[in-house]
Amino acid sequence: MTKIEGLAYLDEDVCQEVYAIGFRTDDTVLRDKVNESLKTLAENGKMDEIGKKYEEIYDNLSMINQ
C-alpha cells in the first residue's frame, strides 16, 4: 500500500467492514457530529430500514461504541 504523508497507519485491523469514515485527527467536532448522527439512525430504526432496502449492505451495517 502506498502511504500518504500526514496520515497515521495502524499495524492491525480495526474491523473487517467494507466501508469506513476517516477524519482529520484534530477535527473532533465533525467526528462527533457524524458519530451522533449514526447513533441516532441506529436508535430510531432508520439504519435497519436502509439495510433492509439494500440487502447487499445489510450485514455490513455496524456501530462502534454503540
Wavefront OBJ file of the C-alpha trace (Angstrom):
o trace
v 0.000 0.000 0.000
v 1.224 3.474 -0.808
v 1.397 5.532 2.354
v 0.309 9.153 2.279
v 2.329 11.661 4.264
v 0.426 13.067 7.224
v -1.793 10.009 7.771
v -1.367 7.527 10.608
v -1.357 3.807 9.762
v -2.209 1.022 12.199
v -0.393 -2.301 12.343
v -3.626 -4.205 12.943
v -7.135 -4.211 11.544
v -9.695 -2.172 13.471
v -12.592 -4.039 11.891
v -13.481 -6.144 8.879
v -16.021 -3.752 7.362
v -16.067 -2.860 3.677
v -16.607 0.848 4.341
v -15.154 3.295 6.833
v -15.252 7.002 7.582
v -11.992 8.811 8.270
v -11.462 12.191 9.882
v -8.575 14.568 10.339
v -7.155 13.885 13.807
v -7.943 17.386 15.021
v -11.489 17.529 13.581
v -13.276 16.215 16.656
v -16.353 18.382 16.046
v -17.055 16.717 12.685
v -16.242 13.260 14.097
v -18.642 13.759 16.998
v -21.445 15.035 14.719
v -21.104 12.048 12.386
v -20.987 9.579 15.298
v -24.064 11.166 16.872
v -25.921 11.014 13.547
v -25.046 7.324 13.091
v -26.152 6.598 16.653
v -29.473 8.373 16.018
v -30.008 6.369 12.810
v -29.367 3.134 14.719
v -31.644 4.078 17.623
v -34.600 5.293 15.569
v -34.553 2.256 13.258
v -33.644 4.165 10.095
v -30.330 2.307 9.705
v -32.192 -1.004 9.869
v -34.750 0.288 7.358
v -31.990 1.313 4.932
v -30.219 -2.002 5.429
v -33.345 -3.977 4.624
v -33.911 -1.876 1.490
v -30.360 -2.590 0.296
v -29.840 -6.217 1.319
v -26.303 -6.350 -0.105
v -25.114 -3.936 2.629
v -27.343 -5.083 5.490
v -24.779 -7.370 7.127
v -22.132 -4.632 6.919
v -24.040 -2.062 8.980
v -22.490 -1.742 12.398
v -21.731 0.782 15.101
v -18.509 1.079 17.053
v -19.039 2.096 20.698
v -22.807 1.762 20.371
l 1 2 3 4 5 6 7 8 9 10 11 12 13 14 15 16 17 18 19 20 21 22 23 24 25 26 27 28 29 30 31 32 33 34 35 36 37 38 39 40 41 42 43 44 45 46 47 48 49 50 51 52 53 54 55 56 57 58 59 60 61 62 63 64 65 66
